[in-house]
Every structure is written in C-alpha cells, then in structure tokens.
Amino acid sequence: MTKLADLRKSYMMGSLSEEDVTPNPIDQFKIWFDQAQHAELPEPNAMTVASVDENGKPSARVVLIKDVSPQGFVFFTNYNSRKGLALQANPHAALLFFWPELERQIRIEGSIEKVSDQESDEYFHSRPLDSRIGAWASPQSQVISGRSVLVAKAAEYALKFALNPPRPPHWGGFRVKPEVLEFWQGRPSRLHDRIRYTLHQNQWKIERLAP
C-alpha cells in the first residue's frame, strides 16, 4: 500500500479571485453547482452535514441537498435520528460540498430551522413510494436486531397505507440559514484560492483567505 504521507495531487484546473465571484454567495453557489451538474459529476448534490449535540460531541454524515434559495439550504431527514436530535438541541450546522473532479469545495456555516409542514409535505409526496414507506419503517439511528426488522416494518406499513402513505410526524426538512460561505479552488503549489463571504447586518462581505 502506498504510504499515506506520499499521496498528493497537483491542482491545475482553475482559479478564483474576488473579481470573479458574484456579490451574493447564493448566486455564486448556483453557478458552481450548475457547472458541477454539466460536468456530469456523480451526485453533485451530495453534501456533508456536520452537527454538534447537546454534549458538545460533533458528528458528520453525507446527505442530499433538496433545495437552495436566498433563505438557505434544505435537506430532509428523520427528526428523531442522531442528526435530527443534535440539530434540534444545538441549531447550528456546517455543510461541505466537495467536487474533486473540478478541484473545488464549498463550505457553509449557519443556523438551523425546520422548514414548514407544507414544504415537508410537498417534498415527501414527491418521493417514490418505496422511499415514503421507508420513512415509516426505519427507526433511524436506533439499534435493531437485523435487516429483517426493516423488511417486516416496510411490509406492515405498505399494507396499512397502500399507495398513499402520509408524511410521518417525525420526518421533515431542515434549512441551514447561511452566515458564512467559503469557495475553495485548488491551485498549484498548494497556494489555493479561498474566497469567503460573511453576513454582517444583512450585507455580504467578501474576503480572500490564505490557503
């Protein structure tokens, strides 16, 4: 196996300057996200969500973003899961998009709020039937004795709800309301470009950070 310390890559694909970016980071995010989609990257909508629970213990996992707007970044989950409970106890989160094929990453930090019931209902009912049943069947993050538990629960709820399962009361969306966004573009010699937006009195301040 190659020594981990010997694994390195030279970043040569692009650059990023203060003059390149838009005044609003949501617009800049959409530009980069569109470019990631057009590059046909595998799951460009995948992002890491980092949370901290009531005891100060951090945890992170990959989820799929489902909406972005000036109000923030939305994903859906079981509110009783480990991340759901942590985000309710400590309503702050960090997000990370990493697109190695483009030598780019985007870091986002902000406060958390639940989306409205209407938003959660609309998205839930747009999901495939199996996913809607799965939201009922899985006691997310809880210990179970085996996969057979999930299969049995899925069969039980499929029989109960047929083609029209309602949204579970413990399932819905979170919105990360951004306060800081950083756009990172890999550059040669590890002199990467880092452009940070910081929200201050409802205005976005743009700064360059040392790599």
N, CA, C and O of each residue as an XYZ file, in Angstrom:
844
protein
N       0.844     -1.193      0.000
C       0.000      0.000      0.000
C       0.880      1.244      0.000
O       1.880      1.305      0.716
N       0.507      2.231     -0.803
C       1.238      3.492     -0.834
C       1.147      4.182      0.524
O       0.084      4.226      1.143
N       2.272      4.716      0.972
C       2.258      5.445      2.244
C       1.309      6.635      2.138
O       1.336      7.368      1.149
N       0.479      6.826      3.147
C      -0.484      7.922      3.130
C       0.207      9.265      2.974
O      -0.301     10.155      2.292
N       1.366      9.412      3.604
C       2.075     10.688      3.537
C       2.565     10.993      2.127
O       2.884     12.141      1.818
N       2.629      9.958      1.253
C       3.110     10.159     -0.111
C       1.983     10.434     -1.099
O       2.244     10.700     -2.272
N       0.737     10.373     -0.643
C      -0.390     10.637     -1.532
C      -0.566     12.142     -1.690
O      -0.839     12.846     -0.717
N      -0.411     12.627     -2.898
C      -0.590     14.058     -3.143
C      -1.001     14.270     -4.587
O      -0.749     13.433     -5.454
N      -1.634     15.398     -4.827
C      -2.158     15.724     -6.157
C      -1.831     17.179     -6.443
O      -1.850     18.017     -5.541
N      -1.534     17.475     -7.686
C      -1.307     18.855     -8.092
C      -2.595     19.408     -8.686
O      -3.195     18.796     -9.570
N      -3.012     20.564     -8.198
C      -4.272     21.174     -8.642
C      -3.970     22.206     -9.729
O      -3.231     23.165     -9.502
N      -4.548     21.997    -10.904
C      -4.174     22.810    -12.067
C      -5.367     23.337    -12.857
O      -5.167     24.007    -13.871
N      -6.587     23.065    -12.437
C      -7.729     23.239    -13.334
C      -8.290     24.655    -13.414
O      -8.863     25.025    -14.439
N      -8.140     25.454    -12.363
C      -8.809     26.742    -12.405
C      -8.256     27.724    -11.403
O      -7.279     27.451    -10.706
N      -8.900     28.876    -11.346
C      -8.540     29.915    -10.391
C      -9.805     30.626     -9.953
O     -10.864     30.472    -10.562
N      -9.683     31.412     -8.883
C     -10.837     32.147     -8.357
C     -10.324     33.421     -7.701
O      -9.426     33.375     -6.860
N     -10.891     34.547     -8.086
C     -10.498     35.822     -7.494
C     -11.722     36.563     -6.985
O     -12.857     36.207     -7.302
N     -11.479     37.588     -6.201
C     -12.571     38.410     -5.695
C     -13.369     39.027     -6.836
O     -14.572     39.254     -6.703
N     -12.706     39.299     -7.955
C     -13.377     39.897     -9.105
C     -14.233     38.889     -9.867
O     -15.148     39.264    -10.600
N     -13.923     37.601     -9.685
C     -14.660     36.564    -10.404
C     -16.035     36.297     -9.819
O     -16.961     35.950    -10.553
N     -16.184     36.452     -8.512
C     -17.383     35.970     -7.828
C     -18.499     37.004     -7.865
O     -18.263     38.197     -8.059
N     -19.725     36.516     -7.672
C     -20.893     37.394     -7.637
C     -21.016     38.050     -6.266
O     -20.462     37.533     -5.296
N     -21.732     39.183     -6.155
C     -21.885     39.841     -4.857
C     -22.639     38.988     -3.831
O     -22.438     39.142     -2.627
N     -23.508     38.089     -4.310
C     -24.304     37.260     -3.408
C     -23.822     35.812     -3.483
O     -23.736     35.253     -4.576
N     -23.505     35.194     -2.341
C     -22.945     33.839     -2.375
C     -23.919     32.769     -2.862
O     -23.489     31.741     -3.385
N     -25.221     32.993     -2.701
C     -26.185     32.008     -3.206
C     -26.114     31.946     -4.727
O     -26.191     30.868     -5.317
N     -25.967     33.111     -5.356
C     -25.800     33.135     -6.808
C     -24.507     32.435     -7.218
O     -24.476     31.700     -8.205
N     -23.443     32.669     -6.452
C     -22.172     32.012     -6.758
C     -22.282     30.499     -6.577
O     -21.742     29.729     -7.371
N     -22.990     30.081     -5.523
C     -23.208     28.653     -5.320
C     -23.923     28.050     -6.520
O     -23.525     26.992     -7.008
N     -24.965     28.703     -6.996
C     -25.743     28.166     -8.116
C     -24.895     28.053     -9.381
O     -25.057     27.108    -10.152
N     -23.994     29.011     -9.598
C     -23.108     28.942    -10.761
C     -22.220     27.706    -10.669
O     -22.109     26.940    -11.626
N     -21.589     27.519     -9.512
C     -20.714     26.358     -9.353
C     -21.500     25.051     -9.385
O     -21.029     24.059     -9.941
N     -22.691     25.044     -8.795
C     -23.493     23.822     -8.798
C     -23.906     23.463    -10.223
O     -23.857     22.295    -10.610
N     -24.311     24.463    -11.002
C     -24.664     24.202    -12.407
C     -23.473     23.638    -13.170
O     -23.631     22.733    -13.990
N     -22.294     24.163    -12.906
C     -21.097     23.662    -13.581
C     -20.800     22.218    -13.170
O     -20.363     21.412    -13.991
N     -21.040     21.894    -11.890
C     -20.848     20.519    -11.423
C     -21.832     19.578    -12.111
O     -21.467     18.460    -12.476
N     -23.076     20.021    -12.290
C     -24.060     19.199    -12.997
C     -23.674     18.999    -14.461
O     -23.744     17.885    -14.979
N     -23.269     20.076    -15.119
C     -22.920     19.984    -16.535
C     -21.672     19.124    -16.748
O     -21.484     18.547    -17.818
N     -20.830     19.046    -15.728
C     -19.653     18.179    -15.807
C     -20.014     16.716    -15.565
O     -19.156     15.837    -15.637
N     -21.297     16.464    -15.277
C     -21.812     15.114    -15.051
C     -21.069     14.399    -13.924
O     -20.707     13.228    -14.038
N     -20.856     15.125    -12.850
C     -20.231     14.525    -11.676
C     -21.208     13.562    -11.010
O     -22.419     13.769    -11.089
N     -20.711     12.520    -10.359
C     -21.613     11.619     -9.627
C     -22.167     12.317     -8.389
O     -21.413     12.712     -7.499
N     -23.464     12.462     -8.339
C     -24.152     13.073     -7.199
C     -23.536     14.409     -6.762
O     -23.033     14.511     -5.643
N     -23.566     15.424     -7.614
C     -23.069     16.737     -7.202
C     -23.881     17.346     -6.070
O     -23.439     18.291     -5.417
N     -25.082     16.796     -5.839
C     -25.952     17.283     -4.766
C     -25.636     16.658     -3.415
O     -26.315     16.947     -2.430
N     -24.615     15.806     -3.352
C     -24.238     15.198     -2.074
C     -23.414     16.193     -1.255
O     -22.497     16.827     -1.777
N     -23.744     16.323      0.017
C     -23.018     17.240      0.895
C     -22.845     16.610      2.264
O     -23.685     15.828      2.711
N     -21.761     16.952      2.918
C     -21.551     16.541      4.298
C     -22.244     17.533      5.222
O     -22.103     18.746      5.064
N     -22.997     17.006      6.189
C     -23.632     17.835      7.218
C     -22.959     17.522      8.545
O     -22.967     16.379      9.001
N     -22.382     18.533      9.155
C     -21.745     18.374     10.463
C     -22.604     19.046     11.522
O     -23.078     20.168     11.340
N     -22.798     18.338     12.638
C     -23.605     18.851     13.741
C     -22.866     18.612     15.053
O     -21.902     17.849     15.111
N     -23.336     19.276     16.097
C     -22.785     19.104     17.442
C     -23.962     18.897     18.390
O     -24.906     19.687     18.392
N     -23.907     17.838     19.191
C     -25.040     17.546     20.069
C     -24.991     18.357     21.350
O     -24.121     19.211     21.523
N     -25.934     18.086     22.250
C     -26.049     18.872     23.480
C     -24.855     18.685     24.406
O     -24.653     19.484     25.321
N     -24.060     17.639     24.181
C     -22.865     17.395     24.994
C     -21.589     17.895     24.324
O     -20.487     17.648     24.812
N     -21.743     18.597     23.209
C     -20.592     19.146     22.519
C     -19.860     18.157     21.632
O     -18.744     18.434     21.193
N     -20.471     16.997     21.355
C     -19.821     15.984     20.530
C     -20.212     16.178     19.061
O     -21.397     16.214     18.731
N     -19.218     16.300     18.189
C     -19.528     16.501     16.771
C     -19.780     15.184     16.054
O     -19.311     14.131     16.487
N     -20.513     15.249     14.969
C     -20.698     14.110     14.085
C     -20.975     14.650     12.685
O     -21.432     15.781     12.522
N     -20.692     13.821     11.678
C     -20.880     14.250     10.294
C     -21.361     13.080      9.471
O     -21.075     11.924      9.786
N     -22.102     13.387      8.401
C     -22.622     12.371      7.504
C     -22.951     13.036      6.163
O     -23.058     14.259      6.076
N     -23.106     12.227      5.137
C     -23.429     12.740      3.808
C     -24.930     12.621      3.569
O     -25.517     11.559      3.778
N     -25.547     13.719      3.131
C     -26.962     13.725      2.756
C     -27.077     14.421      1.398
O     -26.084     14.904      0.855
N     -28.286     14.468      0.863
C     -28.522     15.105     -0.423
C     -29.274     16.408     -0.240
O     -30.311     16.441      0.422
N     -28.760     17.476     -0.818
C     -29.459     18.751     -0.774
C     -30.697     18.660     -1.663
O     -30.653     18.062     -2.738
N     -31.802     19.255     -1.209
C     -33.047     19.180     -1.964
C     -33.569     20.541     -2.409
O     -34.464     20.607     -3.252
N     -33.029     21.625     -1.862
C     -33.448     22.954     -2.312
C     -32.413     23.967     -1.858
O     -31.815     23.824     -0.791
N     -32.206     24.992     -2.674
C     -31.374     26.129     -2.274
C     -32.071     27.391     -2.752
O     -32.570     27.461     -3.875
N     -32.093     28.388     -1.873
C     -32.764     29.647     -2.153
C     -32.066     30.722     -1.320
O     -31.183     30.399     -0.526
N     -32.442     31.988     -1.483
C     -31.855     33.021     -0.618
C     -32.072     32.747      0.871
O     -31.329     33.258      1.709
N     -33.086     31.944      1.203
C     -33.349     31.615      2.603
C     -32.402     30.546      3.144
O     -32.203     30.461      4.356
N     -31.812     29.723      2.264
C     -30.877     28.731      2.763
C     -30.884     27.423      1.996
O     -31.421     27.321      0.892
N     -30.267     26.420      2.620
C     -30.031     25.113      2.026
C     -30.871     24.076      2.763
O     -30.805     23.981      3.989
N     -31.660     23.296      2.022
C     -32.652     22.411      2.625
C     -32.299     20.944      2.376
O     -31.923     20.558      1.270
N     -32.428     20.140      3.429
C     -32.367     18.686      3.315
C     -33.435     18.098      4.228
O     -33.967     18.790      5.097
N     -33.747     16.816      4.028
C     -34.827     16.164      4.768
C     -34.291     14.957      5.513
O     -33.341     14.307      5.077
N     -34.922     14.669      6.652
C     -34.440     13.569      7.482
C     -35.491     13.187      8.507
O     -36.547     13.811      8.606
N     -35.178     12.146      9.267
C     -35.972     11.755     10.429
C     -35.576     12.665     11.590
O     -34.405     12.711     11.966
N     -36.532     13.383     12.154
C     -36.214     14.312     13.249
C     -35.733     13.587     14.504
O     -35.118     14.197     15.379
N     -36.012     12.285     14.591
C     -35.580     11.514     15.761
C     -34.245     10.806     15.540
O     -33.779     10.081     16.419
N     -33.626     11.007     14.383
C     -32.316     10.422     14.114
C     -31.250     11.144     14.929
O     -31.522     12.161     15.567
N     -30.038     10.608     14.900
C     -28.955     11.254     15.646
C     -28.757     12.693     15.188
O     -28.645     13.595     16.018
N     -28.711     12.922     13.860
C     -28.513     14.279     13.380
C     -29.722     15.160     13.676
O     -29.582     16.339     13.999
N     -30.928     14.563     13.562
C     -32.129     15.343     13.839
C     -32.175     15.841     15.271
O     -32.495     17.004     15.518
N     -31.859     14.973     16.211
C     -31.867     15.357     17.626
C     -30.765     16.363     17.923
O     -30.975     17.312     18.679
N     -29.576     16.158     17.327
C     -28.473     17.094     17.560
C     -28.807     18.478     17.019
O     -28.536     19.483     17.677
N     -29.389     18.538     15.834
C     -29.700     19.833     15.231
C     -30.810     20.567     15.969
O     -30.874     21.796     15.935
N     -31.680     19.823     16.633
C     -32.709     20.480     17.442
C     -32.154     20.948     18.788
O     -32.592     21.968     19.320
N     -31.184     20.199     19.341
C     -30.584     20.588     20.611
C     -29.604     21.750     20.436
O     -29.486     22.611     21.308
N     -28.911     21.764     19.308
C     -27.912     22.803     19.022
C     -28.129     23.239     17.581
O     -27.525     22.668     16.673
N     -28.984     24.244     17.347
C     -29.443     24.546     15.989
C     -28.428     25.312     15.139
O     -28.688     26.424     14.679
N     -27.276     24.691     14.946
C     -26.232     25.230     14.075
C     -25.615     24.059     13.320
O     -25.544     22.946     13.840
N     -25.172     24.313     12.098
C     -24.608     23.237     11.290
C     -23.573     23.790     10.332
O     -23.548     24.985     10.037
N     -22.715     22.896      9.849
C     -21.782     23.201      8.771
C     -22.033     22.217      7.639
O     -22.276     21.034      7.875
N     -21.973     22.713      6.413
C     -22.147     21.899      5.219
C     -20.863     21.928      4.402
O     -20.122     22.911      4.431
N     -20.605     20.853      3.677
C     -19.438     20.799      2.806
C     -19.801     20.086      1.512
O     -20.252     18.941      1.523
N     -19.598     20.778      0.401
C     -19.667     20.170     -0.923
C     -18.233     19.998     -1.414
O     -17.444     20.942     -1.364
N     -17.891     18.804     -1.886
C     -16.544     18.535     -2.402
C     -16.666     17.913     -3.772
O     -17.245     16.838     -3.932
N     -16.112     18.601     -4.768
C     -16.147     18.143     -6.147
C     -14.710     17.989     -6.645
O     -14.190     18.885     -7.309
N     -14.059     16.858     -6.330
C     -12.642     16.703     -6.671
C     -12.364     16.770     -8.162
O     -11.280     17.186     -8.570
N     -13.334     16.366     -8.990
C     -13.119     16.417    -10.428
C     -12.924     17.855    -10.926
O     -12.265     18.084    -11.940
N     -13.505     18.818    -10.202
C     -13.350     20.237    -10.539
C     -12.351     20.938     -9.628
O     -12.113     22.138     -9.767
N     -11.762     20.180     -8.687
C     -10.823     20.731     -7.703
C     -11.465     21.882     -6.929
O     -10.872     22.948     -6.761
N     -12.686     21.641     -6.464
C     -13.451     22.667     -5.770
C     -14.125     22.113     -4.530
O     -14.479     20.936     -4.463
N     -14.293     22.992     -3.547
C     -15.173     22.686     -2.431
C     -15.856     23.966     -1.977
O     -15.346     25.068     -2.175
N     -17.022     23.794     -1.363
C     -17.773     24.914     -0.797
C     -18.097     24.571      0.649
O     -18.661     23.515      0.936
N     -17.737     25.472      1.553
C     -18.039     25.300      2.978
C     -19.103     26.319      3.369
O     -19.039     27.484      2.977
N     -20.082     25.862      4.146
C     -21.219     26.708      4.548
C     -21.443     26.527      6.039
O     -21.444     25.400      6.535
N     -21.633     27.622      6.754
C     -21.944     27.579      8.175
C     -23.166     28.450      8.433
O     -23.315     29.517      7.837
N     -24.042     27.987      9.330
C     -25.213     28.791      9.625
C     -26.085     28.184     10.698
O     -25.770     27.146     11.281
N     -27.175     28.853     10.935
C     -28.149     28.381     11.925
C     -29.164     27.478     11.248
O     -29.299     27.468     10.024
N     -29.872     26.721     12.070
C     -30.810     25.701     11.590
C     -32.236     26.071     11.973
O     -32.493     26.572     13.067
N     -33.162     25.811     11.044
C     -34.580     25.884     11.364
C     -35.286     24.759     10.626
O     -34.824     24.305      9.579
N     -36.407     24.314     11.177
C     -37.240     23.362     10.451
C     -37.984     24.092      9.341
O     -38.392     25.241      9.512
N     -38.158     23.428      8.211
C     -38.988     24.007      7.159
C     -40.451     23.863      7.570
O     -40.765     23.151      8.523
N     -41.330     24.532      6.857
C     -42.752     24.468      7.190
C     -43.304     23.074      6.923
O     -42.736     22.308      6.144
N     -44.427     22.751      7.581
C     -45.100     21.484      7.318
C     -45.487     21.353      5.851
O     -45.427     20.265      5.277
N     -45.885     22.469      5.249
C     -46.272     22.426      3.840
C     -45.090     22.027      2.958
O     -45.239     21.212      2.048
N     -43.918     22.601      3.229
C     -42.733     22.249      2.442
C     -42.372     20.777      2.628
O     -42.034     20.086      1.667
N     -42.448     20.303      3.875
C     -42.131     18.897      4.132
C     -43.145     17.985      3.457
O     -42.773     16.961      2.883
N     -44.424     18.347      3.521
C     -45.460     17.537      2.874
C     -45.243     17.469      1.360
O     -45.329     16.399      0.758
N     -44.962     18.617      0.759
C     -44.795     18.664     -0.693
C     -43.628     17.791     -1.134
O     -43.740     17.043     -2.105
N     -42.516     17.885     -0.425
C     -41.381     17.065     -0.831
C     -41.649     15.582     -0.555
O     -41.334     14.727     -1.382
N     -42.230     15.284      0.608
C     -42.491     13.882      0.941
C     -43.342     13.210     -0.124
O     -43.063     12.081     -0.526
N     -44.369     13.894     -0.577
C     -45.281     13.284     -1.544
C     -44.705     13.252     -2.955
O     -45.288     12.636     -3.848
N     -43.563     13.911     -3.163
C     -42.891     13.817     -4.461
C     -41.936     12.631     -4.518
O     -41.415     12.311     -5.586
N     -41.700     11.974     -3.382
C     -40.738     10.877     -3.323
C     -41.351      9.584     -3.885
O     -42.572      9.433     -3.906
N     -40.509      8.665     -4.335
C     -41.033      7.356     -4.759
C     -41.750      6.660     -3.601
O     -41.433      6.897     -2.436
N     -42.699      5.816     -3.923
C     -43.495      5.140     -2.902
C     -42.616      4.362     -1.926
O     -42.850      4.411     -0.719
N     -41.618      3.652     -2.420
C     -40.766      2.862     -1.533
C     -40.052      3.750     -0.512
O     -39.873      3.358      0.641
N     -39.646      4.943     -0.938
C     -38.976      5.864     -0.013
C     -39.943      6.380      1.042
O     -39.561      6.571      2.196
N     -41.185      6.607      0.655
C     -42.180      7.076      1.633
C     -42.482      5.985      2.662
O     -42.618      6.266      3.853
N     -42.585      4.756      2.200
C     -42.789      3.643      3.127
C     -41.569      3.494      4.041
O     -41.704      3.251      5.240
N     -40.385      3.643      3.457
C     -39.160      3.511      4.232
C     -39.056      4.525      5.360
O     -38.490      4.230      6.412
N     -39.601      5.717      5.144
C     -39.571      6.734      6.195
C     -40.365      6.297      7.420
O     -40.032      6.674      8.544
N     -41.406      5.508      7.209
C     -42.176      4.942      8.316
C     -41.481      3.726      8.917
O     -41.510      3.522     10.131
N     -40.855      2.919      8.059
C     -40.343      1.627      8.510
C     -39.056      1.727      9.316
O     -38.798      0.882     10.173
N     -38.238      2.754      9.052
C     -36.916      2.816      9.674
C     -36.893      3.700     10.920
O     -37.152      4.900     10.827
N     -36.588      3.122     12.088
C     -36.362      3.935     13.296
C     -34.928      4.449     13.258
O     -34.064      3.949     13.977
N     -34.682      5.436     12.429
C     -33.329      5.835     12.049
C     -32.425      6.083     13.251
O     -32.812      6.739     14.218
N     -31.226      5.548     13.171
C     -30.155      5.666     14.172
C     -30.355      4.777     15.396
O     -29.478      4.726     16.259
N     -31.475      4.083     15.494
C     -31.695      3.175     16.615
C     -31.114      1.792     16.320
O     -31.047      1.370     15.166
N     -30.698      1.098     17.368
C     -30.183     -0.261     17.216
C     -31.339     -1.205     16.874
O     -32.395     -1.161     17.505
N     -31.125     -2.060     15.865
C     -32.123     -3.076     15.512
C     -31.437     -4.437     15.469
O     -30.216     -4.519     15.330
N     -32.218     -5.492     15.589
C     -31.647     -6.837     15.680
C     -31.187     -7.385     14.335
O     -30.373     -8.308     14.291
N     -31.697     -6.830     13.236
C     -31.312     -7.320     11.919
C     -32.121     -6.655     10.829
O     -33.093     -5.952     11.105
N     -31.719     -6.878      9.587
C     -32.422     -6.275      8.461
C     -33.864     -6.751      8.360
O     -34.718     -6.049      7.818
N     -34.135     -7.940      8.880
C     -35.492     -8.479      8.815
C     -36.494     -7.567      9.507
O     -37.671     -7.541      9.146
N     -36.020     -6.811     10.515
C     -36.899     -5.854     11.208
C     -37.396     -4.804     10.225
O     -38.582     -4.473     10.213
N     -36.491     -4.280      9.401
C     -36.869     -3.261      8.422
C     -37.805     -3.825      7.367
O     -38.780     -3.180      6.983
N     -37.507     -5.030      6.900
C     -38.346     -5.652      5.871
C     -39.760     -5.881      6.394
O     -40.740     -5.634      5.692
N     -39.854     -6.357      7.636
C     -41.168     -6.609      8.231
C     -41.936     -5.309      8.421
O     -43.134     -5.246      8.143
N     -41.251     -4.270      8.895
C     -41.919     -2.982      9.104
C     -42.369     -2.379      7.773
O     -43.458     -1.813      7.678
N     -41.525     -2.504      6.751
C     -41.896     -1.971      5.440
C     -43.144     -2.680      4.909
O     -44.035     -2.041      4.351
N     -43.202     -3.994      5.083
C     -44.382     -4.742      4.645
C     -45.614     -4.320      5.430
O     -46.704     -4.196      4.870
N     -45.437     -4.099      6.729
C     -46.561     -3.686      7.588
C     -47.123     -2.343      7.140
O     -48.338     -2.192      7.016
N     -46.250     -1.366      6.895
C     -46.732     -0.040      6.514
C     -47.231     -0.008      5.065
O     -48.134      0.763      4.739
N     -46.652     -0.835      4.202
C     -47.164     -0.916      2.832
C     -48.597     -1.435      2.832
O     -49.435     -0.958      2.067
N     -48.875     -2.407      3.686
C     -50.230     -2.947      3.799
C     -51.171     -1.916      4.409
O     -52.327     -1.801      4.002
N     -50.669     -1.170      5.382
C     -51.503     -0.192      6.080
C     -51.867      0.991      5.195
O     -53.017      1.430      5.179
N     -50.876      1.512      4.450
C     -51.079      2.762      3.717
C     -51.319      2.575      2.224
O     -51.757      3.508      1.551
N     -51.040      1.384      1.693
C     -51.186      1.117      0.255
C     -50.390      2.157     -0.546
O     -49.180      2.280     -0.357
N     -51.044      2.895     -1.422
C     -50.334      3.820     -2.305
C     -50.253      5.243     -1.768
O     -49.685      6.116     -2.424
N     -50.812      5.490     -0.581
C     -50.897      6.870     -0.094
C     -50.411      7.033      1.344
O     -51.184      7.459      2.202
N     -49.161      6.710      1.628
C     -48.674      6.926      2.991
C     -48.563      8.422      3.295
O     -48.006      9.166      2.488
N     -49.071      8.872      4.420
C     -48.908     10.273      4.797
C     -47.481     10.519      5.282
O     -46.738      9.573      5.544
N     -47.109     11.762      5.398
C     -45.785     12.067      5.947
C     -45.754     11.742      7.432
O     -46.636     12.174      8.174
N     -44.747     10.984      7.881
C     -44.655     10.707      9.320
C     -44.450     12.006     10.103
O     -43.767     12.906      9.616
N     -45.015     12.123     11.284
C     -44.848     13.355     12.061
C     -43.403     13.601     12.487
O     -43.034     14.725     12.826
N     -42.582     12.540     12.469
C     -41.193     12.676     12.892
C     -40.248     12.892     11.711
O     -39.033     12.786     11.877
N     -40.766     13.187     10.546
C     -39.949     13.300      9.339
C     -40.208     14.643      8.675
O     -41.359     15.058      8.537
N     -39.133     15.331      8.260
C     -39.320     16.615      7.598
C     -38.001     17.269      7.251
O     -36.948     16.632      7.287
N     -38.064     18.530      6.917
C     -36.890     19.228      6.420
C     -36.245     20.149      7.429
O     -36.891     20.679      8.333
N     -34.942     20.323      7.244
C     -34.176     21.346      7.942
C     -33.649     22.335      6.906
O     -33.326     21.962      5.778
N     -33.572     23.579      7.304
C     -32.955     24.613      6.455
C     -31.747     25.195      7.186
O     -31.847     25.631      8.333
N     -30.622     25.193      6.509
C     -29.433     25.867      7.034
C     -29.442     27.287      6.492
O     -29.336     27.505      5.285
N     -29.571     28.249      7.399
C     -29.594     29.666      7.028
C     -28.154     30.175      7.055
O     -27.590     30.350      8.136
N     -27.545     30.416      5.887
C     -26.104     30.652      5.841
C     -25.686     31.986      6.443
O     -26.336     33.016      6.263
N     -24.578     31.919      7.160
C     -23.941     33.113      7.720
C     -22.531     33.278      7.176
O     -22.018     34.393      7.089
N     -21.900     32.154      6.809
C     -20.557     32.155      6.225
C     -20.526     31.133      5.093
O     -20.979     30.002      5.269
N     -20.000     31.516      3.942
C     -19.759     30.591      2.839
C     -18.337     30.803      2.341
O     -17.876     31.937      2.206
N     -17.654     29.712      2.072
C     -16.299     29.796      1.520
C     -16.201     28.953      0.263
O     -16.588     27.785      0.248
N     -15.673     29.567     -0.799
C     -15.465     28.896     -2.077
C     -13.967     28.644     -2.247
O     -13.157     29.570     -2.213
N     -13.621     27.364     -2.432
C     -12.222     26.934     -2.500
C     -11.937     26.358     -3.873
O     -12.628     25.454     -4.342
N     -10.910     26.895     -4.506
C     -10.459     26.385     -5.798
C      -9.014     25.947     -5.664
O      -8.156     26.745     -5.285
N      -8.732     24.675     -5.973
C      -7.366     24.174     -5.886
C      -6.445     24.879     -6.861
O      -6.831     25.166     -7.995
N      -5.199     25.164     -6.409
C      -4.195     25.825     -7.243
C      -2.849     25.136     -7.081
O      -2.644     24.412     -6.108
N      -1.932     25.347     -8.012
C      -0.613     24.722     -7.903
C       0.138     25.164     -6.645
O      -0.116     26.235     -6.093
N       1.068     24.314     -6.209
C       1.961     24.596     -5.071
C       1.198     24.805     -3.770
O       1.716     25.414     -2.834
N      -0.019     24.308     -3.711
C      -0.873     24.433     -2.526
C      -1.235     25.888     -2.209
O      -1.664     26.191     -1.095
N      -1.063     26.785     -3.179
C      -1.460     28.180     -2.987
C      -2.891     28.340     -3.494
O      -3.155     29.057     -4.460
N      -3.810     27.644     -2.805
C      -5.197     27.569     -3.247
C      -5.894     28.917     -3.108
O      -5.501     29.764     -2.306
N      -6.943     29.093     -3.915
C      -7.797     30.280     -3.799
C      -8.930     29.999     -2.833
O      -9.641     29.003     -2.965
N      -9.095     30.883     -1.859
C     -10.190     30.771     -0.892
C     -10.886     32.127     -0.793
O     -10.292     33.112     -0.353
N     -12.136     32.162     -1.203
C     -12.939     33.389     -1.133
C     -14.077     33.165     -0.145
O     -14.885     32.251     -0.309
N     -14.130     34.010      0.881
C     -15.131     33.849      1.943
C     -16.138     34.996      1.915
O     -15.786     36.167      1.772
N     -17.403     34.610      2.056
C     -18.494     35.568      2.258
C     -18.929     35.486      3.717
O     -19.132     34.392      4.243
N     -19.073     36.626      4.368
C     -19.557     36.686      5.751
C     -20.734     37.649      5.820
O     -20.650     38.780      5.340
N     -21.828     37.196      6.419
C     -23.025     38.029      6.541
C     -22.891     38.962      7.732
O     -22.678     38.514      8.859
N     -23.014     40.255      7.483
C     -22.930     41.252      8.553
C     -23.957     42.335      8.297
O     -23.893     43.046      7.294
N     -24.915     42.456      9.225
C     -26.007     43.437      9.108
C     -26.688     43.328      7.739
O     -26.905     44.321      7.043
N     -27.017     42.077      7.382
C     -27.746     41.762      6.151
C     -26.984     42.104      4.879
O     -27.579     42.204      3.806
N     -25.671     42.283      4.994
C     -24.838     42.518      3.831
C     -23.722     41.474      3.797
O     -23.207     41.063      4.836
N     -23.360     41.054      2.584
C     -22.299     40.062      2.433
C     -20.963     40.739      2.227
O     -20.796     41.542      1.308
N     -20.006     40.412      3.089
C     -18.639     40.897      2.970
C     -17.795     39.817      2.304
O     -17.856     38.651      2.693
N     -17.006     40.201      1.300
C     -16.184     39.262      0.540
C     -14.721     39.473      0.885
O     -14.221     40.597      0.828
N     -14.026     38.385      1.247
C     -12.619     38.455      1.632
C     -11.868     37.269      1.059
O     -12.453     36.216      0.804
N     -10.569     37.445      0.856
C      -9.687     36.343      0.467
C      -8.992     35.825      1.710
O      -8.532     36.594      2.554
N      -8.923     34.479      1.808
C      -8.230     33.842      2.922
C      -6.937     33.191      2.420
O      -6.868     32.725      1.283
N      -5.935     33.167      3.266
C      -4.724     32.425      2.938
C      -5.036     30.939      2.913
O      -5.855     30.472      3.704
N      -4.403     30.183      2.023
C      -4.701     28.739      1.927
C      -4.126     27.962      3.086
O      -4.288     26.743      3.153
